[in-house]
Amino acid sequence: MTILSENNKEKLKILRENPPFDQCHCMQLFRLQSPRTSKFVTRLTYFIELSKSDKFVCCQDNKFIKWISINQLLNNNYVTNLWGPELIQFCRQSTKKPIVQQIEEFSLERAYFFLPRDTPRNLEESILQSAHLTEKDVERLYTDFVEHCFPSTYQTFESFRCYMSKHGFDRQDCRLKSLFNAFNVQNNGFLSFHELLLGLATIEPDTVHGEWRARFIFRYYNNNGTGNLDLNEFKKMIIDMNQAISLSLESIDLKVKECLNEIGTKIVNGKTVITSDDFVQAIGSHRFRGTSSLCRSSKSLFEKISRAIAAKALKKSDTFHNIESIVDQFKGICLKCKEKQYHLASHSVKVDSNGYIIHSQTEQFTINYNGLKSYEMSAINYSKEFQFNMESSAPNLIIKLIREFHSNKGTTRKPKGLLQNDQELLWKLITALCNDMDLLLDNEDKCVRISSPCFVIGDIHGNLDDLLTMEQVLWKRIPCVGANFLFLGDYVDRGQWSIECCLYLMAFKILCPNKVTLLRGNHEVRSLQTFYTYKNECLKKYGQIYGEKIWESTNKIFDKLPISATIDNDIFCSHGGIPKNATTINEINQIDRKLIDPEKESSIAWEILWSDPCHNQQFLEICNFFGIDHKDTNGYLNNIKRGTAYQFNEFAATKFLHNNGLTHMIRAHEVPQSGYQFHFNGKCLTIFSCSHYCGNQNHCACVLIDQKILRIIRLDTYNNNDDNMK
């Protein structure tokens, strides 16, 4: 009645007095097991027959109701943007008298139905085994499927198209309709979980090519739905098989004829066609070759989906819905309420004499996972797949390559580039990094919460020597780092190795997602990079095509970086300073996650990236010079030295900190000679982590926050002046 009244209280009152129903009862009680909690979610479906009433007029669309003709549902079996098939199924049931009441359930046990055994019992189990899928892989896909489809438990084509677009496909990709047909083994117009699972396993790059894949390929090209391939459909298959070779129309027709002779044809309804059984038999007997490359993704789509699920479930990315989770969010901040619960790590590591991890192995002892929360379980799987995958994990490989490259990187006058002679490999690694970063950043607030102990590091500006010096001193044992690490932005421009610094930090973030936070600096903006050096560095090292790709891909990650952080709920950290147009952290978190042009899209973000502290005496002098009453400024003046944003004095800083229950702030953005500088009687600290900046003799420093103490650490990087290096 609430829906029928269009959420109008007066209409609802009238409908309650005279309900416009001839009958109303439950058609279905459906229980769906939630993978994250193992609890059940219940869906109730009601059948309501409306009676004629002067108080209510049916069949009028509004923002609450979309009326659909039952004839359209029953005759066409298609409704634009329909999310699941249940509406059609229920309409078919409602035409029968009496209406059957149903009780159904879908549990995790059903999801595991085709889980491969040591000796597969059928083709379905064989294809999952061939794709090297585990019970955990199936559970994670089931989680993604349930969350995407709810309240439906199937995927219509519209739902399937939305799902695949989340994992790399273009919504308008013409192949999606063919893929849907191939996935849909039952040929009923909607996908079950098992059809999605088997379909994804089938298009994996390394899945064995056998009968199951042959039938899958047949369904993919059989767009007319007859169950037989006509000559046009078969011709399309031949063209796809030979797409690497530029064949003329005559050559294609000749190839089609040859293949038809190899497979064999039949006449059905006056048309020459290929049957499914003949097609499969020809492939199995090797009479028809070349189909193995068809219907495969270029890289593991299943792995990409698994990464997305793992990233969502990481503790830092978790959305908290209950008291237990909220308490857990602040573990380690309040010592009195900190729970002393320990879990065995899934890996042991071997460290060389220089402190680097050179080998890792999964421990063989039995670990009781029953007490672990969902994000803790996901973190274990994440470590198996990425953090300790020393051989083929893209972030591990990038860091290894950068370390090797460092000794032969050239000088500031003649800089070399990482993998400059193998640009295709570099592009593949960068693409993998950017994909993982994109998933992680989708779940980070604009103001990130961090707990101590924490190292805070200022501007890097393409200074690879200083960055690797910090690695030597602070975090050699990636990903087994103890403290948290917060980088305050400005990773690119000015220095000659901005690309390498950027890739290193992205890899560091991916390997230690809960330990590393990367903030955006004012140089992580396209307009500034075009004016300074980062874009030119990309083009000069890697040419117009790859250089442009690298520059744009890394900037898409910069667009999503958070712009501030708090440590222990006490210290505000940002690249530049505090915003004039926001008084609370909550306002900062309301900023859009993606900012392509922060100057135009968010004044708050722009001020955080660009503003500077101004000592009171200097602040008064500027006010006097411009004839401004300092009492009218609220602590902010136009930033004349930057030409944008503001300068803020101690009054403004104190007010912002007080409004948010904070005590101190740490920022970067300026170049103190010693690498650090205090403002406002120690309330504000500037830190800079790039020595010899633009040829100067400034030092490199960072901050360690531990045990309620802010400790300055100055790094000896005197010999890191590249102008003196051969």
FIVEX-186378 format. One line per field, with one value per residue (C-alpha): residue number from 0; x, y, z; residue in three letters. Coordinates in steps of 0.05 Angstrom, whole numbers, plus 5000, padded with zeros to 4 digits. Layout:
num <- NUM/... .
east <- X/... .
north <- Y/... .
up <- Z/... .
residuo <- ALA/... .
***
This chain:
num <- 0/1/2/3/4/5/6/7/8/9/10/11/12/13/14/15/16/17/18/19/20/21/22/23/24/25/26/27/28/29/30/31/32/33/34/35/36/37/38/39/40/41/42/43/44/45/46/47/48/49/50/51/52/53/54/55/56/57/58/59/60/61/62/63/64/65/66/67/68/69/70/71/72/73/74/75/76/77/78/79/80/81/82/83/84/85/86/87/88/89/90/91/92/93/94/95/96/97/98/99/100/101/102/103/104/105/106/107/108/109/110/111/112/113/114/115/116/117/118/119/120/121/122/123/124/125/126/127/128/129/130/131/132/133/134/135/136/137/138/139/140/141/142/143/144/145/146/147/148/149/150/151/152/153/154/155/156/157/158/159/160/161/162/163/164/165/166/167/168/169/170/171/172/173/174/175/176/177/178/179/180/181/182/183/184/185/186/187/188/189/190/191/192/193/194/195/196/197/198/199/200/201/202/203/204/205/206/207/208/209/210/211/212/213/214/215/216/217/218/219/220/221/222/223/224/225/226/227/228/229/230/231/232/233/234/235/236/237/238/239/240/241/242/243/244/245/246/247/248/249/250/251/252/253/254/255/256/257/258/259/260/261/262/263/264/265/266/267/268/269/270/271/272/273/274/275/276/277/278/279/280/281/282/283/284/285/286/287/288/289/290/291/292/293/294/295/296/297/298/299/300/301/302/303/304/305/306/307/308/309/310/311/312/313/314/315/316/317/318/319/320/321/322/323/324/325/326/327/328/329/330/331/332/333/334/335/336/337/338/339/340/341/342/343/344/345/346/347/348/349/350/351/352/353/354/355/356/357/358/359/360/361/362/363/364/365/366/367/368/369/370/371/372/373/374/375/376/377/378/379/380/381/382/383/384/385/386/387/388/389/390/391/392/393/394/395/396/397/398/399/400/401/402/403/404/405/406/407/408/409/410/411/412/413/414/415/416/417/418/419/420/421/422/423/424/425/426/427/428/429/430/431/432/433/434/435/436/437/438/439/440/441/442/443/444/445/446/447/448/449/450/451/452/453/454/455/456/457/458/459/460/461/462/463/464/465/466/467/468/469/470/471/472/473/474/475/476/477/478/479/480/481/482/483/484/485/486/487/488/489/490/491/492/493/494/495/496/497/498/499/500/501/502/503/504/505/506/507/508/509/510/511/512/513/514/515/516/517/518/519/520/521/522/523/524/525/526/527/528/529/530/531/532/533/534/535/536/537/538/539/540/541/542/543/544/545/546/547/548/549/550/551/552/553/554/555/556/557/558/559/560/561/562/563/564/565/566/567/568/569/570/571/572/573/574/575/576/577/578/579/580/581/582/583/584/585/586/587/588/589/590/591/592/593/594/595/596/597/598/599/600/601/602/603/604/605/606/607/608/609/610/611/612/613/614/615/616/617/618/619/620/621/622/623/624/625/626/627/628/629/630/631/632/633/634/635/636/637/638/639/640/641/642/643/644/645/646/647/648/649/650/651/652/653/654/655/656/657/658/659/660/661/662/663/664/665/666/667/668/669/670/671/672/673/674/675/676/677/678/679/680/681/682/683/684/685/686/687/688/689/690/691/692/693/694/695/696/697/698/699/700/701/702/703/704/705/706/707/708/709/710/711/712/713/714/715/716/717/718/719/720/721/722/723/724/725 .
east <- 5000/5059/5081/5011/5002/5066/5092/5037/5012/4942/4934/4962/4911/4854/4881/4887/4815/4793/4848/4843/4858/4815/4869/4940/4984/5056/5075/5146/5192/5264/5326/5394/5458/5504/5576/5607/5569/5542/5474/5412/5377/5303/5264/5188/5146/5073/5016/4967/4904/4879/4805/4769/4770/4754/4812/4865/4877/4922/4968/4995/5071/5105/5172/5151/5117/5131/5070/5083/5031/5027/5019/5086/5119/5087/5092/5158/5199/5237/5231/5283/5332/5299/5346/5324/5275/5233/5181/5166/5166/5118/5072/5068/5050/4998/4958/4947/4894/4905/4972/5026/5063/5137/5193/5263/5334/5402/5462/5537/5533/5496/5548/5602/5564/5615/5676/5731/5753/5818/5783/5730/5663/5638/5656/5636/5685/5739/5734/5739/5798/5831/5823/5857/5798/5795/5738/5758/5755/5685/5663/5691/5656/5592/5599/5607/5549/5500/5517/5510/5445/5405/5345/5348/5388/5400/5429/5389/5429/5423/5449/5505/5526/5530/5570/5621/5629/5651/5708/5737/5687/5654/5578/5569/5617/5581/5615/5575/5511/5549/5584/5517/5490/5553/5548/5474/5479/5405/5386/5330/5350/5382/5445/5450/5511/5539/5532/5571/5624/5632/5632/5687/5728/5718/5747/5808/5872/5900/5837/5846/5812/5764/5691/5664/5701/5681/5607/5618/5649/5591/5540/5581/5574/5504/5470/5405/5391/5372/5421/5457/5510/5489/5541/5544/5556/5610/5643/5647/5683/5733/5747/5760/5806/5848/5845/5920/5925/5896/5856/5819/5745/5763/5812/5760/5708/5758/5777/5703/5693/5754/5731/5660/5688/5730/5670/5612/5545/5471/5409/5358/5295/5328/5391/5462/5483/5533/5506/5536/5555/5590/5628/5651/5671/5712/5751/5760/5787/5832/5800/5782/5839/5851/5793/5834/5848/5774/5733/5791/5805/5874/5887/5851/5784/5770/5834/5813/5746/5780/5826/5766/5732/5796/5807/5737/5744/5811/5803/5820/5768/5714/5647/5628/5557/5557/5585/5637/5665/5665/5705/5752/5763/5798/5840/5909/5889/5862/5909/5858/5806/5856/5840/5899/5881/5936/5933/5989/6013/6004/6076/6147/6201/6275/6316/6386/6444/6421/6352/6314/6263/6291/6242/6174/6136/6067/6069/6046/6018/5943/5913/5845/5809/5742/5751/5774/5730/5715/5767/5820/5806/5810/5876/5905/5884/5910/5979/5980/5963/6001/6043/6086/6081/6154/6159/6103/6068/6071/6086/6141/6172/6169/6205/6258/6269/6274/6327/6367/6357/6381/6454/6452/6400/6446/6454/6407/6437/6430/6376/6355/6286/6263/6254/6266/6284/6224/6167/6113/6133/6134/6065/6038/6066/6040/5971/5970/5993/5940/5885/5902/5911/5844/5809/5843/5829/5755/5748/5790/5761/5787/5813/5844/5849/5918/5945/6015/6072/6075/6129/6108/6146/6144/6157/6196/6197/6228/6288/6299/6364/6331/6271/6315/6356/6292/6278/6346/6334/6259/6224/6271/6228/6169/6115/6134/6135/6120/6100/6051/6077/6044/6069/6046/6047/6089/6120/6132/6161/6229/6269/6290/6261/6188/6162/6205/6187/6113/6114/6154/6105/6045/6076/6091/6019/5992/6037/6021/5951/5937/6006/6018/5977/5992/5963/5956/6002/5993/6040/5994/5953/5958/5963/6024/6059/6051/6083/6139/6174/6133/6095/6158/6196/6144/6148/6223/6237/6182/6161/6095/6051/6075/6095/6025/5995/6039/6027/5951/5947/5986/5945/5881/5908/5928/5856/5832/5885/5861/5879/5889/5896/5892/5940/5912/5854/5903/5946/5919/5964/5960/6005/5994/5951/5880/5820/5787/5720/5713/5714/5707/5738/5668/5664/5730/5703/5643/5689/5682/5729/5753/5778/5807/5814/5811/5818/5751/5717/5731/5755/5766/5813/5850/5862/5888/5937/5963/5956/6014/6022/6040/6071/6031/6081/6085/6009/6000/6051/6014/5948/5978/6009/5942/5902/5863/5838/5866/5804/5762/5805/5785/5859/5863/5895/5902/5967/6007/6070/6032/5982/5926/5893/5908/5958/5932/5957/5958/5888/5859/5901/5881/5808/5809/5845/5798/5735/5760/5788/5860/5924/5976/5984/6039/6046/6098/6097/6156/6232/6264/6340/6344/6287/6237/6208/6161/6106/6059/6099/6105/6031/6047/6106/6132/6170/6209/6240/6278/6349/6388/6320/6331/6406/6399/6435/6373/6369/6321/6278/6217/6176/6163/6100/6104/6084/6053/6121/6136/6209/6247/6292/6343/6373/6445/6436/6494/6525/6459/6473/6467/6508/6569/6554/6580 .
north <- 5000/5046/5036/5044/5108/5136/5147/5199/5196/5220/5169/5115/5130/5124/5059/5029/5043/5012/4963/4955/4881/4822/4775/4780/4722/4698/4661/4644/4640/4638/4632/4652/4637/4697/4676/4728/4710/4640/4667/4666/4725/4715/4740/4741/4747/4766/4757/4815/4820/4892/4906/4962/5023/5097/5110/5079/5079/5023/5021/5091/5093/5137/5139/5082/5034/5010/4974/4919/4883/4809/4793/4827/4784/4718/4727/4764/4736/4802/4868/4923/4926/4868/4847/4776/4724/4718/4768/4726/4662/4690/4718/4649/4619/4672/4651/4582/4568/4556/4592/4545/4568/4551/4545/4545/4552/4564/4547/4546/4471/4480/4530/4476/4426/4423/4432/4390/4326/4287/4247/4290/4256/4297/4351/4407/4384/4373/4444/4473/4429/4450/4523/4507/4533/4519/4518/4588/4612/4585/4617/4685/4684/4662/4722/4769/4736/4740/4813/4832/4795/4806/4805/4759/4695/4693/4739/4765/4792/4862/4838/4798/4859/4902/4848/4839/4914/4916/4869/4902/4895/4953/4953/4961/4905/4864/4800/4802/4776/4718/4704/4704/4653/4610/4614/4597/4521/4513/4562/4592/4665/4673/4649/4610/4616/4550/4574/4637/4596/4546/4601/4641/4577/4561/4627/4625/4631/4563/4520/4453/4452/4393/4375/4426/4484/4459/4461/4529/4556/4527/4563/4628/4630/4601/4669/4649/4599/4542/4493/4488/4533/4563/4583/4656/4638/4588/4640/4688/4634/4622/4697/4701/4640/4674/4746/4749/4736/4786/4740/4763/4747/4692/4661/4662/4629/4576/4564/4556/4504/4465/4465/4445/4384/4367/4373/4350/4384/4367/4396/4422/4458/4468/4499/4473/4471/4442/4404/4409/4336/4337/4400/4370/4304/4339/4377/4315/4275/4333/4337/4410/4449/4520/4531/4529/4603/4622/4648/4661/4723/4753/4746/4711/4745/4699/4723/4795/4782/4747/4808/4854/4812/4806/4881/4896/4851/4877/4908/4978/4973/4941/4976/4969/4949/4926/4942/4886/4913/4985/4965/4925/4986/5021/4962/4985/5057/5050/5006/4994/4962/4928/4854/4807/4758/4729/4688/4649/4678/4635/4645/4641/4682/4677/4742/4752/4787/4854/4848/4832/4776/4726/4668/4653/4590/4571/4538/4467/4467/4467/4536/4542/4592/4585/4646/4692/4748/4754/4808/4769/4708/4750/4780/4710/4694/4761/4745/4677/4706/4772/4791/4729/4709/4728/4697/4727/4780/4846/4890/4844/4842/4918/4929/4878/4910/4980/4956/4926/4987/5035/5019/5035/5089/5143/5214/5274/5299/5231/5192/5123/5092/5027/4973/5027/4973/4929/4977/4925/4886/4951/4969/4901/4910/4981/4958/4904/4954/5005/4953/4932/5004/5022/4968/4988/5062/5049/5033/5088/5151/5219/5224/5158/5134/5108/5083/5089/5070/5107/5137/5201/5217/5283/5302/5251/5288/5233/5225/5150/5151/5179/5133/5071/5099/5102/5031/5010/5044/5037/4981/4930/4869/4883/4859/4842/4915/4930/5003/5040/5086/5151/5188/5260/5267/5300/5235/5264/5325/5360/5296/5251/5185/5204/5143/5094/5128/5127/5053/5033/5067/5037/4968/4981/5000/4938/4891/4926/4954/4962/4989/5040/5102/5147/5218/5263/5323/5385/5355/5294/5338/5337/5412/5419/5357/5386/5451/5416/5350/5287/5285/5302/5248/5196/5217/5223/5155/5115/5153/5183/5121/5085/5151/5179/5114/5111/5184/5177/5110/5135/5199/5159/5130/5199/5221/5172/5182/5206/5277/5273/5225/5224/5186/5159/5208/5261/5284/5313/5300/5328/5352/5427/5446/5455/5477/5545/5518/5459/5456/5381/5315/5292/5347/5323/5253/5279/5298/5255/5196/5213/5283/5293/5368/5384/5459/5459/5400/5413/5477/5438/5388/5443/5482/5420/5407/5479/5518/5539/5558/5630/5654/5707/5764/5752/5744/5813/5845/5819/5844/5913/5915/5902/5943/5884/5879/5813/5804/5797/5742/5684/5664/5658/5701/5691/5653/5705/5662/5605/5646/5599/5573/5605/5618/5602/5626/5593/5616/5580/5517/5514/5523/5468/5420/5436/5425/5355/5334/5337/5362/5369/5371/5346/5370/5374/5421/5466/5457/5469/5469/5415/5374/5394/5457/5470/5522/5550/5528/5456/5449/5443/5407/5411/5350/5343/5277/5296/5320/5363/5388/5425/5428/5456/5429/5413/5350/5291/5277/5238/5233/5173/5175/5123/5122/5191/5219/5255/5239/5271/5224/5257/5211/5217/5225/5273/5227/5220/5282/5252/5309/5278/5207/5176 .
up <- 5000/5012/4940/4913/4951/4920/4991/5003/5075/5058/5001/5046/5100/5049/5021/5091/5105/5039/5015/4939/4941/4923/4948/4976/4995/4993/4929/4948/5007/4983/5025/4997/5036/5043/5029/5075/5138/5120/5144/5101/5068/5058/4998/5001/4938/4944/4895/4899/4857/4854/4856/4822/4866/4860/4907/4863/4788/4762/4701/4713/4714/4766/4800/4847/4798/4728/4699/4648/4607/4625/4551/4537/4590/4569/4494/4484/4542/4540/4576/4569/4627/4663/4719/4730/4701/4764/4740/4678/4719/4771/4717/4686/4754/4768/4706/4736/4788/4844/4851/4876/4939/4939/4990/4959/4983/4951/4996/4990/4982/4916/4894/4903/4860/4803/4848/4815/4849/4840/4785/4751/4743/4684/4634/4682/4735/4683/4657/4727/4742/4677/4697/4764/4805/4879/4930/4951/4878/4872/4937/4918/4850/4885/4931/4872/4835/4894/4909/4836/4821/4886/4893/4831/4832/4757/4704/4646/4587/4616/4683/4649/4608/4670/4706/4650/4643/4716/4697/4635/4579/4544/4554/4479/4461/4407/4433/4498/4466/4435/4502/4537/4488/4498/4574/4572/4566/4583/4527/4570/4566/4635/4669/4734/4779/4752/4680/4696/4734/4677/4625/4658/4667/4593/4568/4614/4573/4594/4597/4560/4492/4491/4481/4530/4497/4428/4446/4479/4414/4374/4418/4413/4338/4334/4341/4307/4363/4316/4346/4279/4248/4181/4129/4150/4222/4203/4157/4216/4256/4200/4195/4271/4267/4214/4239/4246/4171/4121/4076/4013/4005/3954/4004/4059/4015/3995/4068/4086/4033/4055/4127/4109/4075/4137/4184/4141/4131/4131/4098/4149/4125/4057/4086/4090/4163/4212/4271/4340/4344/4276/4297/4362/4329/4276/4329/4372/4314/4292/4224/4238/4270/4293/4341/4405/4404/4397/4455/4502/4543/4533/4608/4664/4673/4731/4765/4754/4786/4844/4853/4855/4907/4949/4945/4968/5027/5053/5122/5098/5043/5084/5095/5167/5182/5255/5322/5320/5254/5279/5341/5297/5252/5310/5334/5353/5366/5436/5477/5532/5486/5440/5432/5439/5384/5340/5276/5243/5178/5116/5094/5121/5086/5075/5080/5051/5086/5057/5087/5023/5019/4969/4979/5010/5021/5044/5112/5116/5187/5196/5209/5241/5197/5231/5276/5220/5194/5120/5107/5145/5102/5039/5062/5068/4997/4974/5003/4968/4900/4899/4959/4963/4890/4879/4810/4769/4811/4772/4833/4858/4789/4782/4847/4828/4760/4790/4840/4783/4739/4793/4786/4711/4708/4679/4705/4709/4644/4609/4645/4622/4629/4661/4606/4554/4504/4520/4521/4509/4572/4612/4586/4607/4677/4683/4660/4714/4767/4747/4747/4819/4842/4812/4852/4917/4909/4895/4969/5001/5032/5012/5084/5104/5177/5196/5262/5290/5286/5221/5178/5141/5078/5039/4966/4924/4857/4815/4862/4855/4894/4956/4949/4947/5004/5045/5025/5051/5117/5130/5092/5060/5076/5029/5042/5114/5137/5210/5211/5167/5113/5091/5029/5023/4947/4892/4866/4796/4761/4770/4779/4721/4745/4760/4722/4762/4829/4811/4792/4853/4900/4865/4871/4945/4956/4921/4960/5027/5017/5091/5107/5052/5037/4978/4980/4920/4913/4871/4818/4809/4763/4687/4675/4721/4692/4622/4645/4684/4665/4677/4611/4573/4610/4589/4516/4515/4546/4512/4449/4429/4432/4495/4529/4521/4546/4608/4624/4618/4655/4716/4717/4720/4784/4810/4797/4850/4904/4973/4990/5065/5124/5200/5245/5310/5302/5326/5268/5203/5143/5072/5017/5024/5082/5108/5067/5075/5047/5094/5170/5182/5159/5140/5087/5058/5053/5013/4956/4893/4893/4823/4808/4738/4746/4821/4809/4773/4807/4882/4914/4979/4946/4909/4974/5009/4952/4947/5012/5057/5131/5145/5210/5246/5237/5162/5159/5191/5145/5084/5112/5124/5054/5021/5070/5098/5169/5195/5239/5175/5144/5191/5185/5109/5055/4981/4969/4930/4925/4892/4853/4877/4940/5008/5063/5133/5200/5269/5285/5224/5237/5310/5293/5241/5288/5345/5302/5285/5353/5326/5358/5302/5227/5180/5108/5052/4992/5013/5014/5082/5080/5135/5105/5159/5191/5250/5249/5301/5362/5337/5320/5245/5213/5141/5117/5051/5028/4964/4975/4925/4899/4833/4847/4918/4979/5020/5061/5059/5121/5144/5208/5253/5296/5351/5425/5419/5397/5331/5315/5257/5218/5172/5119/5096/5021/5009/4957/4920/4878/4808/4776/4809/4785/4721 .
residuo <- MET/THR/ILE/LEU/SER/GLU/ASN/ASN/LYS/GLU/LYS/LEU/LYS/ILE/LEU/ARG/GLU/ASN/PRO/PRO/PHE/ASP/GLN/CYS/HIS/CYS/MET/GLN/LEU/PHE/ARG/LEU/GLN/SER/PRO/ARG/THR/SER/LYS/PHE/VAL/THR/ARG/LEU/THR/TYR/PHE/ILE/GLU/LEU/SER/LYS/SER/ASP/LYS/PHE/VAL/CYS/CYS/GLN/ASP/ASN/LYS/PHE/ILE/LYS/TRP/ILE/SER/ILE/ASN/GLN/LEU/LEU/ASN/ASN/ASN/TYR/VAL/THR/ASN/LEU/TRP/GLY/PRO/GLU/LEU/ILE/GLN/PHE/CYS/ARG/GLN/SER/THR/LYS/LYS/PRO/ILE/VAL/GLN/GLN/ILE/GLU/GLU/PHE/SER/LEU/GLU/ARG/ALA/TYR/PHE/PHE/LEU/PRO/ARG/ASP/THR/PRO/ARG/ASN/LEU/GLU/GLU/SER/ILE/LEU/GLN/SER/ALA/HIS/LEU/THR/GLU/LYS/ASP/VAL/GLU/ARG/LEU/TYR/THR/ASP/PHE/VAL/GLU/HIS/CYS/PHE/PRO/SER/THR/TYR/GLN/THR/PHE/GLU/SER/PHE/ARG/CYS/TYR/MET/SER/LYS/HIS/GLY/PHE/ASP/ARG/GLN/ASP/CYS/ARG/LEU/LYS/SER/LEU/PHE/ASN/ALA/PHE/ASN/VAL/GLN/ASN/ASN/GLY/PHE/LEU/SER/PHE/HIS/GLU/LEU/LEU/LEU/GLY/LEU/ALA/THR/ILE/GLU/PRO/ASP/THR/VAL/HIS/GLY/GLU/TRP/ARG/ALA/ARG/PHE/ILE/PHE/ARG/TYR/TYR/ASN/ASN/ASN/GLY/THR/GLY/ASN/LEU/ASP/LEU/ASN/GLU/PHE/LYS/LYS/MET/ILE/ILE/ASP/MET/ASN/GLN/ALA/ILE/SER/LEU/SER/LEU/GLU/SER/ILE/ASP/LEU/LYS/VAL/LYS/GLU/CYS/LEU/ASN/GLU/ILE/GLY/THR/LYS/ILE/VAL/ASN/GLY/LYS/THR/VAL/ILE/THR/SER/ASP/ASP/PHE/VAL/GLN/ALA/ILE/GLY/SER/HIS/ARG/PHE/ARG/GLY/THR/SER/SER/LEU/CYS/ARG/SER/SER/LYS/SER/LEU/PHE/GLU/LYS/ILE/SER/ARG/ALA/ILE/ALA/ALA/LYS/ALA/LEU/LYS/LYS/SER/ASP/THR/PHE/HIS/ASN/ILE/GLU/SER/ILE/VAL/ASP/GLN/PHE/LYS/GLY/ILE/CYS/LEU/LYS/CYS/LYS/GLU/LYS/GLN/TYR/HIS/LEU/ALA/SER/HIS/SER/VAL/LYS/VAL/ASP/SER/ASN/GLY/TYR/ILE/ILE/HIS/SER/GLN/THR/GLU/GLN/PHE/THR/ILE/ASN/TYR/ASN/GLY/LEU/LYS/SER/TYR/GLU/MET/SER/ALA/ILE/ASN/TYR/SER/LYS/GLU/PHE/GLN/PHE/ASN/MET/GLU/SER/SER/ALA/PRO/ASN/LEU/ILE/ILE/LYS/LEU/ILE/ARG/GLU/PHE/HIS/SER/ASN/LYS/GLY/THR/THR/ARG/LYS/PRO/LYS/GLY/LEU/LEU/GLN/ASN/ASP/GLN/GLU/LEU/LEU/TRP/LYS/LEU/ILE/THR/ALA/LEU/CYS/ASN/ASP/MET/ASP/LEU/LEU/LEU/ASP/ASN/GLU/ASP/LYS/CYS/VAL/ARG/ILE/SER/SER/PRO/CYS/PHE/VAL/ILE/GLY/ASP/ILE/HIS/GLY/ASN/LEU/ASP/ASP/LEU/LEU/THR/MET/GLU/GLN/VAL/LEU/TRP/LYS/ARG/ILE/PRO/CYS/VAL/GLY/ALA/ASN/PHE/LEU/PHE/LEU/GLY/ASP/TYR/VAL/ASP/ARG/GLY/GLN/TRP/SER/ILE/GLU/CYS/CYS/LEU/TYR/LEU/MET/ALA/PHE/LYS/ILE/LEU/CYS/PRO/ASN/LYS/VAL/THR/LEU/LEU/ARG/GLY/ASN/HIS/GLU/VAL/ARG/SER/LEU/GLN/THR/PHE/TYR/THR/TYR/LYS/ASN/GLU/CYS/LEU/LYS/LYS/TYR/GLY/GLN/ILE/TYR/GLY/GLU/LYS/ILE/TRP/GLU/SER/THR/ASN/LYS/ILE/PHE/ASP/LYS/LEU/PRO/ILE/SER/ALA/THR/ILE/ASP/ASN/ASP/ILE/PHE/CYS/SER/HIS/GLY/GLY/ILE/PRO/LYS/ASN/ALA/THR/THR/ILE/ASN/GLU/ILE/ASN/GLN/ILE/ASP/ARG/LYS/LEU/ILE/ASP/PRO/GLU/LYS/GLU/SER/SER/ILE/ALA/TRP/GLU/ILE/LEU/TRP/SER/ASP/PRO/CYS/HIS/ASN/GLN/GLN/PHE/LEU/GLU/ILE/CYS/ASN/PHE/PHE/GLY/ILE/ASP/HIS/LYS/ASP/THR/ASN/GLY/TYR/LEU/ASN/ASN/ILE/LYS/ARG/GLY/THR/ALA/TYR/GLN/PHE/ASN/GLU/PHE/ALA/ALA/THR/LYS/PHE/LEU/HIS/ASN/ASN/GLY/LEU/THR/HIS/MET/ILE/ARG/ALA/HIS/GLU/VAL/PRO/GLN/SER/GLY/TYR/GLN/PHE/HIS/PHE/ASN/GLY/LYS/CYS/LEU/THR/ILE/PHE/SER/CYS/SER/HIS/TYR/CYS/GLY/ASN/GLN/ASN/HIS/CYS/ALA/CYS/VAL/LEU/ILE/ASP/GLN/LYS/ILE/LEU/ARG/ILE/ILE/ARG/LEU/ASP/THR/TYR/ASN/ASN/ASN/ASP/ASP/ASN/MET/LYS .
***
